[in-house]
Amino acid sequence: MPRQSLARVNSYLLECNANHEGAFATSIASDAILDEAHRAMADFYNAASAEEIVFGNNMTTLTFHISRSLSARLAGRR
């Protein structure tokens, strides 16, 4: 992992790691960082909006969730 990325992750974990959408200052700071990351990735991938960007635990988990969603749609169970 690049040192700059490691430094950002370390800073996040030490300074504002909190549940999202909470009323605490750490929650608000965490939400702001996540919003910034969504906007940066949307810009990087030339997405229409930041709402198109989804973060997950890892690629295996994301693939599992996508496959379940697709199979439900194919079976007609939105």
MOZI-V107032 format. One record per backbone hydrogen bond with DSSP energy under -1.0 kcal/mol. NH is the residue of the N-H (numbers start at 1). CO is the residue of the C=O. Records with the same first field share a line. If there is no record, write none. Layout:
NH: CO / CO
//
This chain:
6: 2
7: 3
8: 4
9: 5
10: 6
11: 7
12: 8
13: 9
14: 10
15: 11
16: 12
28: 24
29: 25
30: 26
31: 27
32: 28
33: 29
34: 30
35: 31
36: 32
37: 33
38: 34
39: 35
40: 36
41: 37
42: 38
43: 39
44: 40
45: 41
47: 42
52: 49
53: 50
62: 58
63: 59
64: 60
65: 61
66: 62
67: 63
68: 64
69: 65
70: 66
71: 67
72: 68
73: 69
74: 70
75: 71
76: 73
77: 72
//
